[in-house]
Amino acid sequence: MRCHVCGGPLERTVTDLPFKLGAHRTVIVRDLPALVCGQCGEHVLEDEVMARVEALLDGLGDGAELEVIRYAA
Ligand SMILES: [Zn+2]
């Protein structure tokens, strides 16, 4: 798998990424398994990780403008 921005090599990493839910709500997901580009630093999420994140975000409902959750249970 290569970076979709620059074609560079992707490496596995664990990171924290923010997801915007609407105009005034951001959820930061911690300990997210991701791929990071060694050349440009772009983060890429695999389909199964993205699906799990979407399920987590769907389950949150309305809340604070800024919320931090963990990817791992
Ligand atoms: Zn790249």
N, CA, C, O and the ligand as a Tripos MOL2 file, in Angstrom:
@<TRIPOS>MOLECULE
protein
  293   291    74     0     0
PROTEIN
NO_CHARGES

@<TRIPOS>ATOM
      1 N           0.8570   -1.1930    0.0000 N.3       1 MET1
      2 CA          0.0000    0.0000    0.0000 C.3       1 MET1
      3 C           0.8900    1.2400    0.0000 C.2       1 MET1
      4 O           1.8420    1.3300    0.7750 O.2       1 MET1
      5 N           0.5720    2.1960   -0.8800 N.am      2 ARG2
      6 CA          1.3710    3.4160   -0.9940 C.3       2 ARG2
      7 C           0.5260    4.6270   -0.6220 C.2       2 ARG2
      8 O          -0.7040    4.5830   -0.6340 O.2       2 ARG2
      9 N           1.2280    5.7120   -0.2900 N.am      3 CYS3
     10 CA          0.5540    6.9730    0.0370 C.3       3 CYS3
     11 C          -0.2340    7.4680   -1.1740 C.2       3 CYS3
     12 O           0.2730    7.4980   -2.2950 O.2       3 CYS3
     13 N          -1.4990    7.8600   -0.9180 N.am      4 HIS4
     14 CA         -2.3330    8.3330   -2.0310 C.3       4 HIS4
     15 C          -2.0040    9.7680   -2.4140 C.2       4 HIS4
     16 O          -2.4710   10.2530   -3.4440 O.2       4 HIS4
     17 N          -1.2010   10.4590   -1.5960 N.am      5 VAL5
     18 CA         -0.8290   11.8460   -1.9040 C.3       5 VAL5
     19 C           0.4580   11.8940   -2.7230 C.2       5 VAL5
     20 O           0.5100   12.5480   -3.7650 O.2       5 VAL5
     21 N           1.5090   11.1930   -2.2470 N.am      6 CYS6
     22 CA          2.8130   11.3340   -2.8940 C.3       6 CYS6
     23 C           3.3790   10.0130   -3.3880 C.2       6 CYS6
     24 O           4.4150    9.9980   -4.0540 O.2       6 CYS6
     25 N           2.7030    8.8760   -3.0670 N.am      7 GLY7
     26 CA          3.1950    7.5800   -3.5190 C.3       7 GLY7
     27 C           4.3130    7.0170   -2.6640 C.2       7 GLY7
     28 O           4.9130    6.0040   -3.0230 O.2       7 GLY7
     29 N           4.6010    7.6470   -1.5470 N.am      8 GLY8
     30 CA          5.6700    7.1930   -0.6530 C.3       8 GLY8
     31 C           5.2730    5.9490    0.1270 C.2       8 GLY8
     32 O           4.1170    5.5290    0.0890 O.2       8 GLY8
     33 N           6.2310    5.3620    0.8330 N.am      9 PRO9
     34 CA          5.9680    4.1460    1.6070 C.3       9 PRO9
     35 C           5.1870    4.4480    2.8830 C.2       9 PRO9
     36 O           5.4320    5.4520    3.5520 O.2       9 PRO9
     37 N           4.2430    3.5640    3.2100 N.am     10 LEU10
     38 CA          3.4350    3.7330    4.4140 C.3      10 LEU10
     39 C           3.9540    2.8130    5.5070 C.2      10 LEU10
     40 O           4.3220    1.6660    5.2550 O.2      10 LEU10
     41 N           3.9760    3.3380    6.7250 N.am     11 GLU11
     42 CA          4.4020    2.5550    7.8810 C.3      11 GLU11
     43 C           3.2790    2.5140    8.9030 C.2      11 GLU11
     44 O           2.4960    3.4540    9.0340 O.2      11 GLU11
     45 N           3.2200    1.3810    9.6360 N.am     12 ARG12
     46 CA          2.2120    1.2660   10.6960 C.3      12 ARG12
     47 C           2.5850    2.1510   11.8650 C.2      12 ARG12
     48 O           3.7550    2.2820   12.2240 O.2      12 ARG12
     49 N           1.5610    2.7590   12.4520 N.am     13 THR13
     50 CA          1.7850    3.5950   13.6220 C.3      13 THR13
     51 C           0.5250    3.5820   14.4700 C.2      13 THR13
     52 O          -0.5150    3.0750   14.0480 O.2      13 THR13
     53 N           0.6230    4.1380   15.6560 N.am     14 VAL14
     54 CA         -0.5450    4.3510   16.5100 C.3      14 VAL14
     55 C          -0.5780    5.8290   16.8200 C.2      14 VAL14
     56 O           0.4150    6.4030   17.2670 O.2      14 VAL14
     57 N          -1.7330    6.4460   16.5810 N.am     15 THR15
     58 CA         -1.7860    7.9040   16.6840 C.3      15 THR15
     59 C          -3.1340    8.3510   17.2220 C.2      15 THR15
     60 O          -4.0420    7.5450   17.4230 O.2      15 THR15
     61 N          -3.2440    9.6470   17.4500 N.am     16 ASP16
     62 CA         -4.5130   10.2720   17.8440 C.3      16 ASP16
     63 C          -4.9540   11.1520   16.6850 C.2      16 ASP16
     64 O          -4.1650   11.9470   16.1730 O.2      16 ASP16
     65 N          -6.2160   11.0150   16.2640 N.am     17 LEU17
     66 CA         -6.6930   11.8260   15.1470 C.3      17 LEU17
     67 C          -8.0320   12.4710   15.5010 C.2      17 LEU17
     68 O          -8.8780   11.8350   16.1290 O.2      17 LEU17
     69 N          -8.2320   13.7400   15.0990 N.am     18 PRO18
     70 CA         -9.4980   14.4210   15.3260 C.3      18 PRO18
     71 C         -10.4930   14.1450   14.1910 C.2      18 PRO18
     72 O         -10.1200   14.0810   13.0190 O.2      18 PRO18
     73 N         -11.7570   13.9860   14.5640 N.am     19 PHE19
     74 CA        -12.8310   13.8160   13.5780 C.3      19 PHE19
     75 C         -13.8780   14.8880   13.8410 C.2      19 PHE19
     76 O         -14.3650   15.0320   14.9620 O.2      19 PHE19
     77 N         -14.2170   15.6320   12.8090 N.am     20 LYS20
     78 CA        -15.2430   16.6660   12.9630 C.3      20 LYS20
     79 C         -16.6300   16.0510   12.7920 C.2      20 LYS20
     80 O         -16.9010   15.3580   11.8100 O.2      20 LYS20
     81 N         -17.5010   16.3160   13.7630 N.am     21 LEU21
     82 CA        -18.9020   15.8760   13.6670 C.3      21 LEU21
     83 C         -19.7340   17.1480   13.6160 C.2      21 LEU21
     84 O         -20.0480   17.7260   14.6560 O.2      21 LEU21
     85 N         -20.0900   17.5820   12.4300 N.am     22 GLY22
     86 CA        -20.8340   18.8180   12.3220 C.3      22 GLY22
     87 C         -19.9230   20.0180   12.5260 C.2      22 GLY22
     88 O         -18.7050   19.8750   12.6220 O.2      22 GLY22
     89 N         -20.5300   21.2140   12.5920 N.am     23 ALA23
     90 CA        -19.7580   22.4540   12.5620 C.3      23 ALA23
     91 C         -19.0330   22.7310   13.8700 C.2      23 ALA23
     92 O         -17.9690   23.3510   13.8610 O.2      23 ALA23
     93 N         -19.5890   22.2810   15.0050 N.am     24 HIS24
     94 CA        -19.0570   22.7190   16.2930 C.3      24 HIS24
     95 C         -18.6800   21.5620   17.2000 C.2      24 HIS24
     96 O         -18.5560   21.7340   18.4120 O.2      24 HIS24
     97 N         -18.4990   20.3930   16.6230 N.am     25 ARG25
     98 CA        -18.1800   19.2620   17.4930 C.3      25 ARG25
     99 C         -17.0200   18.4930   16.8900 C.2      25 ARG25
    100 O         -17.0490   18.1120   15.7190 O.2      25 ARG25
    101 N         -15.9950   18.2690   17.7090 N.am     26 THR26
    102 CA        -14.8230   17.5130   17.2850 C.3      26 THR26
    103 C         -14.5720   16.4200   18.3040 C.2      26 THR26
    104 O         -14.5740   16.6690   19.5100 O.2      26 THR26
    105 N         -14.3560   15.2080   17.8140 N.am     27 VAL27
    106 CA        -14.0240   14.0870   18.6800 C.3      27 VAL27
    107 C         -12.6090   13.6270   18.3280 C.2      27 VAL27
    108 O         -12.3070   13.3390   17.1700 O.2      27 VAL27
    109 N         -11.7600   13.5620   19.3350 N.am     28 ILE28
    110 CA        -10.4050   13.0480   19.1370 C.3      28 ILE28
    111 C         -10.3940   11.5790   19.5360 C.2      28 ILE28
    112 O         -10.7700   11.2210   20.6520 O.2      28 ILE28
    113 N          -9.9580   10.7360   18.6070 N.am     29 VAL29
    114 CA         -9.8800    9.2990   18.8840 C.3      29 VAL29
    115 C          -8.4170    8.9670   19.1640 C.2      29 VAL29
    116 O          -7.5430    9.1880   18.3260 O.2      29 VAL29
    117 N          -8.1730    8.4370   20.3480 N.am     30 ARG30
    118 CA         -6.8100    8.1110   20.7660 C.3      30 ARG30
    119 C          -6.4750    6.6630   20.4520 C.2      30 ARG30
    120 O          -7.3560    5.8140   20.3150 O.2      30 ARG30
    121 N          -5.1650    6.4000   20.3410 N.am     31 ASP31
    122 CA         -4.6440    5.0370   20.1670 C.3      31 ASP31
    123 C          -5.1960    4.3700   18.9170 C.2      31 ASP31
    124 O          -5.5500    3.1910   18.9300 O.2      31 ASP31
    125 N          -5.2640    5.1360   17.8470 N.am     32 LEU32
    126 CA         -5.8180    4.6520   16.5880 C.3      32 LEU32
    127 C          -4.7200    3.9800   15.7620 C.2      32 LEU32
    128 O          -3.6910    4.6000   15.4930 O.2      32 LEU32
    129 N          -4.9190    2.7280   15.3560 N.am     33 PRO33
    130 CA         -3.9380    2.1100   14.4570 C.3      33 PRO33
    131 C          -4.0740    2.7170   13.0670 C.2      33 PRO33
    132 O          -5.1490    2.6620   12.4700 O.2      33 PRO33
    133 N          -3.0070    3.2880   12.5530 N.am     34 ALA34
    134 CA         -3.0680    3.9840   11.2720 C.3      34 ALA34
    135 C          -1.8060    3.6830   10.4730 C.2      34 ALA34
    136 O          -0.8650    3.0610   10.9660 O.2      34 ALA34
    137 N          -1.8150    4.1390    9.2350 N.am     35 LEU35
    138 CA         -0.6330    4.0820    8.3890 C.3      35 LEU35
    139 C          -0.1790    5.5190    8.1620 C.2      35 LEU35
    140 O          -0.9980    6.3970    7.8880 O.2      35 LEU35
    141 N           1.1160    5.7560    8.2760 N.am     36 VAL36
    142 CA          1.6300    7.1070    8.0750 C.3      36 VAL36
    143 C           2.6740    7.0770    6.9670 C.2      36 VAL36
    144 O           3.4830    6.1520    6.8890 O.2      36 VAL36
    145 N           2.6510    8.0960    6.1130 N.am     37 CYS37
    146 CA          3.5820    8.1660    4.9960 C.3      37 CYS37
    147 C           4.9540    8.6200    5.4770 C.2      37 CYS37
    148 O           5.0730    9.6190    6.1870 O.2      37 CYS37
    149 N           5.9880    7.8800    5.0850 N.am     38 GLY38
    150 CA          7.3370    8.2330    5.4880 C.3      38 GLY38
    151 C           7.8610    9.4760    4.7860 C.2      38 GLY38
    152 O           8.8550   10.0560    5.2220 O.2      38 GLY38
    153 N           7.2120    9.8910    3.7130 N.am     39 GLN39
    154 CA          7.6830   11.0570    2.9560 C.3      39 GLN39
    155 C           6.9520   12.3360    3.3250 C.2      39 GLN39
    156 O           7.5890   13.3510    3.6060 O.2      39 GLN39
    157 N           5.6090   12.3050    3.3290 N.am     40 CYS40
    158 CA          4.8660   13.5510    3.5180 C.3      40 CYS40
    159 C           4.1010   13.5900    4.8340 C.2      40 CYS40
    160 O           3.5570   14.6340    5.1940 O.2      40 CYS40
    161 N           4.0480   12.4660    5.5650 N.am     41 GLY41
    162 CA          3.3890   12.4730    6.8670 C.3      41 GLY41
    163 C           1.8850   12.3170    6.8160 C.2      41 GLY41
    164 O           1.2210   12.4190    7.8480 O.2      41 GLY41
    165 N           1.3240   12.0710    5.6240 N.am     42 GLU42
    166 CA         -0.1190   11.8490    5.4950 C.3      42 GLU42
    167 C          -0.5400   10.6180    6.2930 C.2      42 GLU42
    168 O           0.1360    9.5900    6.2550 O.2      42 GLU42
    169 N          -1.6650   10.7210    7.0210 N.am     43 HIS43
    170 CA         -2.1980    9.5700    7.7290 C.3      43 HIS43
    171 C          -3.2730    8.9010    6.8900 C.2      43 HIS43
    172 O          -4.1100    9.5760    6.2900 O.2      43 HIS43
    173 N          -3.2520    7.5770    6.8470 N.am     44 VAL44
    174 CA         -4.2400    6.8070    6.1010 C.3      44 VAL44
    175 C          -4.8390    5.7790    7.0580 C.2      44 VAL44
    176 O          -4.1180    5.1030    7.7920 O.2      44 VAL44
    177 N          -6.1750    5.6700    7.0380 N.am     45 LEU45
    178 CA         -6.8470    4.6600    7.8560 C.3      45 LEU45
    179 C          -7.3100    3.5190    6.9660 C.2      45 LEU45
    180 O          -7.8480    3.7380    5.8810 O.2      45 LEU45
    181 N          -7.0950    2.3010    7.4380 N.am     46 GLU46
    182 CA         -7.5920    1.1440    6.6990 C.3      46 GLU46
    183 C          -9.1160    1.0830    6.8190 C.2      46 GLU46
    184 O          -9.6980    1.6300    7.7560 O.2      46 GLU46
    185 N          -9.7520    0.4080    5.8550 N.am     47 ASP47
    186 CA        -11.2090    0.3700    5.7990 C.3      47 ASP47
    187 C         -11.8240   -0.1500    7.0950 C.2      47 ASP47
    188 O         -12.8090    0.4040    7.5830 O.2      47 ASP47
    189 N         -11.2400   -1.2240    7.6570 N.am     48 GLU48
    190 CA        -11.8470   -1.8120    8.8520 C.3      48 GLU48
    191 C         -11.6980   -0.8790   10.0530 C.2      48 GLU48
    192 O         -12.5700   -0.8410   10.9210 O.2      48 GLU48
    193 N         -10.5930   -0.1250   10.1060 N.am     49 VAL49
    194 CA        -10.4040    0.8460   11.1890 C.3      49 VAL49
    195 C         -11.3960    1.9910   11.0390 C.2      49 VAL49
    196 O         -12.0060    2.4270   12.0150 O.2      49 VAL49
    197 N         -11.5530    2.4730    9.8110 N.am     50 MET50
    198 CA        -12.4940    3.5650    9.5420 C.3      50 MET50
    199 C         -13.9190    3.1470    9.9020 C.2      50 MET50
    200 O         -14.6750    3.9310   10.4750 O.2      50 MET50
    201 N         -14.2840    1.8990    9.5630 N.am     51 ALA51
    202 CA        -15.6360    1.4090    9.8710 C.3      51 ALA51
    203 C         -15.8540    1.3720   11.3830 C.2      51 ALA51
    204 O         -16.9320    1.7160   11.8670 O.2      51 ALA51
    205 N         -14.8230    0.9510   12.1300 N.am     52 ARG52
    206 CA        -14.9580    0.8910   13.5880 C.3      52 ARG52
    207 C         -15.0710    2.3020   14.1760 C.2      52 ARG52
    208 O         -15.8510    2.5390   15.0990 O.2      52 ARG52
    209 N         -14.2810    3.2380   13.6280 N.am     53 VAL53
    210 CA        -14.3470    4.6250   14.0990 C.3      53 VAL53
    211 C         -15.7410    5.1890   13.8510 C.2      53 VAL53
    212 O         -16.3140    5.8440   14.7210 O.2      53 VAL53
    213 N         -16.2870    4.9340   12.6610 N.am     54 GLU54
    214 CA        -17.6250    5.4490   12.3520 C.3      54 GLU54
    215 C         -18.6630    4.8770   13.3110 C.2      54 GLU54
    216 O         -19.5830    5.5790   13.7300 O.2      54 GLU54
    217 N         -18.5120    3.5900   13.6580 N.am     55 ALA55
    218 CA        -19.4400    2.9740   14.6030 C.3      55 ALA55
    219 C         -19.3000    3.6150   15.9800 C.2      55 ALA55
    220 O         -20.2980    3.8650   16.6560 O.2      55 ALA55
    221 N         -18.0540    3.8830   16.3980 N.am     56 LEU56
    222 CA        -17.8280    4.5380   17.6880 C.3      56 LEU56
    223 C         -18.4570    5.9270   17.7020 C.2      56 LEU56
    224 O         -19.1140    6.3080   18.6710 O.2      56 LEU56
    225 N         -18.2520    6.6840   16.6220 N.am     57 LEU57
    226 CA        -18.7690    8.0520   16.5590 C.3      57 LEU57
    227 C         -20.2850    8.0480   16.5120 C.2      57 LEU57
    228 O         -20.9280    8.9040   17.1200 O.2      57 LEU57
    229 N         -20.8720    7.0790   15.7870 N.am     58 ASP58
    230 CA        -22.3300    6.9700   15.7160 C.3      58 ASP58
    231 C         -22.9260    6.7410   17.1000 C.2      58 ASP58
    232 O         -24.0150    7.2240   17.4080 O.2      58 ASP58
    233 N         -22.1970    5.9980   17.9270 N.am     59 GLY59
    234 CA        -22.7070    5.6470   19.2480 C.3      59 GLY59
    235 C         -22.5970    6.7640   20.2700 C.2      59 GLY59
    236 O         -23.1340    6.6420   21.3710 O.2      59 GLY59
    237 N         -21.9140    7.8520   19.9310 N.am     60 LEU60
    238 CA        -21.6740    8.9190   20.8990 C.3      60 LEU60
    239 C         -22.8800    9.8240   21.0910 C.2      60 LEU60
    240 O         -23.1460   10.2730   22.2060 O.2      60 LEU60
    241 N         -23.6150   10.0980   20.0160 N.am     61 GLY61
    242 CA        -24.7030   11.0560   20.1120 C.3      61 GLY61
    243 C         -24.1560   12.4590   20.3100 C.2      61 GLY61
    244 O         -22.9790   12.7150   20.0550 O.2      61 GLY61
    245 N         -25.0230   13.3800   20.7720 N.am     62 ASP62
    246 CA        -24.5860   14.7520   20.9960 C.3      62 ASP62
    247 C         -23.8030   14.8440   22.2860 C.2      62 ASP62
    248 O         -24.0380   14.0850   23.2270 O.2      62 ASP62
    249 N         -22.8640   15.7870   22.3230 N.am     63 GLY63
    250 CA        -22.0650   15.9570   23.5280 C.3      63 GLY63
    251 C         -21.3170   17.2610   23.4870 C.2      63 GLY63
    252 O         -21.7430   18.2200   22.8440 O.2      63 GLY63
    253 N         -20.1970   17.2910   24.1780 N.am     64 ALA64
    254 CA        -19.3940   18.5040   24.2740 C.3      64 ALA64
    255 C         -18.8080   18.8700   22.9130 C.2      64 ALA64
    256 O         -18.7530   18.0410   22.0050 O.2      64 ALA64
    257 N         -18.3720   20.1200   22.7840 N.am     65 GLU65
    258 CA        -17.7540   20.5530   21.5310 C.3      65 GLU65
    259 C         -16.4840   19.7890   21.2480 C.2      65 GLU65
    260 O         -16.1460   19.5300   20.0930 O.2      65 GLU65
    261 N         -15.7760   19.4260   22.3120 N.am     66 LEU66
    262 CA        -14.5500   18.6540   22.1710 C.3      66 LEU66
    263 C         -14.5990   17.4590   23.1010 C.2      66 LEU66
    264 O         -14.7860   17.6060   24.3080 O.2      66 LEU66
    265 N         -14.4320   16.2870   22.5400 N.am     67 GLU67
    266 CA        -14.4880   15.0690   23.3300 C.3      67 GLU67
    267 C         -13.3350   14.1690   22.9050 C.2      67 GLU67
    268 O         -12.9470   14.1490   21.7360 O.2      67 GLU67
    269 N         -12.7930   13.4270   23.8640 N.am     68 VAL68
    270 CA        -11.6960   12.5060   23.5740 C.3      68 VAL68
    271 C         -12.1590   11.0990   23.9400 C.2      68 VAL68
    272 O         -12.6120   10.8530   25.0570 O.2      68 VAL68
    273 N         -12.0390   10.1800   22.9840 N.am     69 ILE69
    274 CA        -12.3890    8.7890   23.2610 C.3      69 ILE69
    275 C         -11.2040    7.9020   22.8730 C.2      69 ILE69
    276 O         -10.2820    8.3400   22.1850 O.2      69 ILE69
    277 N         -11.2490    6.6690   23.3200 N.am     70 ARG70
    278 CA        -10.2040    5.7100   22.9690 C.3      70 ARG70
    279 C         -10.7220    4.7620   21.8990 C.2      70 ARG70
    280 O         -11.8800    4.3460   21.9220 O.2      70 ARG70
    281 N          -9.8380    4.4300   20.9590 N.am     71 TYR71
    282 CA        -10.2120    3.4570   19.9270 C.3      71 TYR71
    283 C         -10.3560    2.0720   20.5380 C.2      71 TYR71
    284 O         -11.3430    1.3810   20.2870 O.2      71 TYR71
    285 N          -9.3870    1.6680   21.3310 N.am     72 ALA72
    286 CA         -9.3980    0.3430   21.9350 C.3      72 ALA72
    287 C         -10.3560    0.3270   23.1230 C.2      72 ALA72
    288 O         -10.4210    1.2870   23.8900 O.2      72 ALA72
    289 N         -11.0970   -0.7690   23.2680 N.am     73 ALA73
    290 CA        -12.0570   -0.8670   24.3710 C.3      73 ALA73
    291 C         -11.3150   -1.0790   25.6900 C.2      73 ALA73
    292 O         -11.9450   -1.1860   26.7430 O.2      73 ALA73
    293 ZN          2.9030   10.7710    1.1890 Zn       74 ZN74
@<TRIPOS>BOND
     1     1     2 1
     2     2     3 1
     3     3     4 2
     4     3     5 am
     5     5     6 1
     6     6     7 1
     7     7     8 2
     8     7     9 am
     9     9    10 1
    10    10    11 1
    11    11    12 2
    12    11    13 am
    13    13    14 1
    14    14    15 1
    15    15    16 2
    16    15    17 am
    17    17    18 1
    18    18    19 1
    19    19    20 2
    20    19    21 am
    21    21    22 1
    22    22    23 1
    23    23    24 2
    24    23    25 am
    25    25    26 1
    26    26    27 1
    27    27    28 2
    28    27    29 am
    29    29    30 1
    30    30    31 1
    31    31    32 2
    32    31    33 am
    33    33    34 1
    34    34    35 1
    35    35    36 2
    36    35    37 am
    37    37    38 1
    38    38    39 1
    39    39    40 2
    40    39    41 am
    41    41    42 1
    42    42    43 1
    43    43    44 2
    44    43    45 am
    45    45    46 1
    46    46    47 1
    47    47    48 2
    48    47    49 am
    49    49    50 1
    50    50    51 1
    51    51    52 2
    52    51    53 am
    53    53    54 1
    54    54    55 1
    55    55    56 2
    56    55    57 am
    57    57    58 1
    58    58    59 1
    59    59    60 2
    60    59    61 am
    61    61    62 1
    62    62    63 1
    63    63    64 2
    64    63    65 am
    65    65    66 1
    66    66    67 1
    67    67    68 2
    68    67    69 am
    69    69    70 1
    70    70    71 1
    71    71    72 2
    72    71    73 am
    73    73    74 1
    74    74    75 1
    75    75    76 2
    76    75    77 am
    77    77    78 1
    78    78    79 1
    79    79    80 2
    80    79    81 am
    81    81    82 1
    82    82    83 1
    83    83    84 2
    84    83    85 am
    85    85    86 1
    86    86    87 1
    87    87    88 2
    88    87    89 am
    89    89    90 1
    90    90    91 1
    91    91    92 2
    92    91    93 am
    93    93    94 1
    94    94    95 1
    95    95    96 2
    96    95    97 am
    97    97    98 1
    98    98    99 1
    99    99   100 2
   100    99   101 am
   101   101   102 1
   102   102   103 1
   103   103   104 2
   104   103   105 am
   105   105   106 1
   106   106   107 1
   107   107   108 2
   108   107   109 am
   109   109   110 1
   110   110   111 1
   111   111   112 2
   112   111   113 am
   113   113   114 1
   114   114   115 1
   115   115   116 2
   116   115   117 am
   117   117   118 1
   118   118   119 1
   119   119   120 2
   120   119   121 am
   121   121   122 1
   122   122   123 1
   123   123   124 2
   124   123   125 am
   125   125   126 1
   126   126   127 1
   127   127   128 2
   128   127   129 am
   129   129   130 1
   130   130   131 1
   131   131   132 2
   132   131   133 am
   133   133   134 1
   134   134   135 1
   135   135   136 2
   136   135   137 am
   137   137   138 1
   138   138   139 1
   139   139   140 2
   140   139   141 am
   141   141   142 1
   142   142   143 1
   143   143   144 2
   144   143   145 am
   145   145   146 1
   146   146   147 1
   147   147   148 2
   148   147   149 am
   149   149   150 1
   150   150   151 1
   151   151   152 2
   152   151   153 am
   153   153   154 1
   154   154   155 1
   155   155   156 2
   156   155   157 am
   157   157   158 1
   158   158   159 1
   159   159   160 2
   160   159   161 am
   161   161   162 1
   162   162   163 1
   163   163   164 2
   164   163   165 am
   165   165   166 1
   166   166   167 1
   167   167   168 2
   168   167   169 am
   169   169   170 1
   170   170   171 1
   171   171   172 2
   172   171   173 am
   173   173   174 1
   174   174   175 1
   175   175   176 2
   176   175   177 am
   177   177   178 1
   178   178   179 1
   179   179   180 2
   180   179   181 am
   181   181   182 1
   182   182   183 1
   183   183   184 2
   184   183   185 am
   185   185   186 1
   186   186   187 1
   187   187   188 2
   188   187   189 am
   189   189   190 1
   190   190   191 1
   191   191   192 2
   192   191   193 am
   193   193   194 1
   194   194   195 1
   195   195   196 2
   196   195   197 am
   197   197   198 1
   198   198   199 1
   199   199   200 2
   200   199   201 am
   201   201   202 1
   202   202   203 1
   203   203   204 2
   204   203   205 am
   205   205   206 1
   206   206   207 1
   207   207   208 2
   208   207   209 am
   209   209   210 1
   210   210   211 1
   211   211   212 2
   212   211   213 am
   213   213   214 1
   214   214   215 1
   215   215   216 2
   216   215   217 am
   217   217   218 1
   218   218   219 1
   219   219   220 2
   220   219   221 am
   221   221   222 1
   222   222   223 1
   223   223   224 2
   224   223   225 am
   225   225   226 1
   226   226   227 1
   227   227   228 2
   228   227   229 am
   229   229   230 1
   230   230   231 1
   231   231   232 2
   232   231   233 am
   233   233   234 1
   234   234   235 1
   235   235   236 2
   236   235   237 am
   237   237   238 1
   238   238   239 1
   239   239   240 2
   240   239   241 am
   241   241   242 1
   242   242   243 1
   243   243   244 2
   244   243   245 am
   245   245   246 1
   246   246   247 1
   247   247   248 2
   248   247   249 am
   249   249   250 1
   250   250   251 1
   251   251   252 2
   252   251   253 am
   253   253   254 1
   254   254   255 1
   255   255   256 2
   256   255   257 am
   257   257   258 1
   258   258   259 1
   259   259   260 2
   260   259   261 am
   261   261   262 1
   262   262   263 1
   263   263   264 2
   264   263   265 am
   265   265   266 1
   266   266   267 1
   267   267   268 2
   268   267   269 am
   269   269   270 1
   270   270   271 1
   271   271   272 2
   272   271   273 am
   273   273   274 1
   274   274   275 1
   275   275   276 2
   276   275   277 am
   277   277   278 1
   278   278   279 1
   279   279   280 2
   280   279   281 am
   281   281   282 1
   282   282   283 1
   283   283   284 2
   284   283   285 am
   285   285   286 1
   286   286   287 1
   287   287   288 2
   288   287   289 am
   289   289   290 1
   290   290   291 1
   291   291   292 2
@<TRIPOS>SUBSTRUCTURE
     1 MET1         2 RESIDUE 1 A MET
     2 ARG2         6 RESIDUE 1 A ARG
     3 CYS3        10 RESIDUE 1 A CYS
     4 HIS4        14 RESIDUE 1 A HIS
     5 VAL5        18 RESIDUE 1 A VAL
     6 CYS6        22 RESIDUE 1 A CYS
     7 GLY7        26 RESIDUE 1 A GLY
     8 GLY8        30 RESIDUE 1 A GLY
     9 PRO9        34 RESIDUE 1 A PRO
    10 LEU10       38 RESIDUE 1 A LEU
    11 GLU11       42 RESIDUE 1 A GLU
    12 ARG12       46 RESIDUE 1 A ARG
    13 THR13       50 RESIDUE 1 A THR
    14 VAL14       54 RESIDUE 1 A VAL
    15 THR15       58 RESIDUE 1 A THR
    16 ASP16       62 RESIDUE 1 A ASP
    17 LEU17       66 RESIDUE 1 A LEU
    18 PRO18       70 RESIDUE 1 A PRO
    19 PHE19       74 RESIDUE 1 A PHE
    20 LYS20       78 RESIDUE 1 A LYS
    21 LEU21       82 RESIDUE 1 A LEU
    22 GLY22       86 RESIDUE 1 A GLY
    23 ALA23       90 RESIDUE 1 A ALA
    24 HIS24       94 RESIDUE 1 A HIS
    25 ARG25       98 RESIDUE 1 A ARG
    26 THR26      102 RESIDUE 1 A THR
    27 VAL27      106 RESIDUE 1 A VAL
    28 ILE28      110 RESIDUE 1 A ILE
    29 VAL29      114 RESIDUE 1 A VAL
    30 ARG30      118 RESIDUE 1 A ARG
    31 ASP31      122 RESIDUE 1 A ASP
    32 LEU32      126 RESIDUE 1 A LEU
    33 PRO33      130 RESIDUE 1 A PRO
    34 ALA34      134 RESIDUE 1 A ALA
    35 LEU35      138 RESIDUE 1 A LEU
    36 VAL36      142 RESIDUE 1 A VAL
    37 CYS37      146 RESIDUE 1 A CYS
    38 GLY38      150 RESIDUE 1 A GLY
    39 GLN39      154 RESIDUE 1 A GLN
    40 CYS40      158 RESIDUE 1 A CYS
    41 GLY41      162 RESIDUE 1 A GLY
    42 GLU42      166 RESIDUE 1 A GLU
    43 HIS43      170 RESIDUE 1 A HIS
    44 VAL44      174 RESIDUE 1 A VAL
    45 LEU45      178 RESIDUE 1 A LEU
    46 GLU46      182 RESIDUE 1 A GLU
    47 ASP47      186 RESIDUE 1 A ASP
    48 GLU48      190 RESIDUE 1 A GLU
    49 VAL49      194 RESIDUE 1 A VAL
    50 MET50      198 RESIDUE 1 A MET
    51 ALA51      202 RESIDUE 1 A ALA
    52 ARG52      206 RESIDUE 1 A ARG
    53 VAL53      210 RESIDUE 1 A VAL
    54 GLU54      214 RESIDUE 1 A GLU
    55 ALA55      218 RESIDUE 1 A ALA
    56 LEU56      222 RESIDUE 1 A LEU
    57 LEU57      226 RESIDUE 1 A LEU
    58 ASP58      230 RESIDUE 1 A ASP
    59 GLY59      234 RESIDUE 1 A GLY
    60 LEU60      238 RESIDUE 1 A LEU
    61 GLY61      242 RESIDUE 1 A GLY
    62 ASP62      246 RESIDUE 1 A ASP
    63 GLY63      250 RESIDUE 1 A GLY
    64 ALA64      254 RESIDUE 1 A ALA
    65 GLU65      258 RESIDUE 1 A GLU
    66 LEU66      262 RESIDUE 1 A LEU
    67 GLU67      266 RESIDUE 1 A GLU
    68 VAL68      270 RESIDUE 1 A VAL
    69 ILE69      274 RESIDUE 1 A ILE
    70 ARG70      278 RESIDUE 1 A ARG
    71 TYR71      282 RESIDUE 1 A TYR
    72 ALA72      286 RESIDUE 1 A ALA
    73 ALA73      290 RESIDUE 1 A ALA
    74 ZN74       293 GROUP 0 **** ****
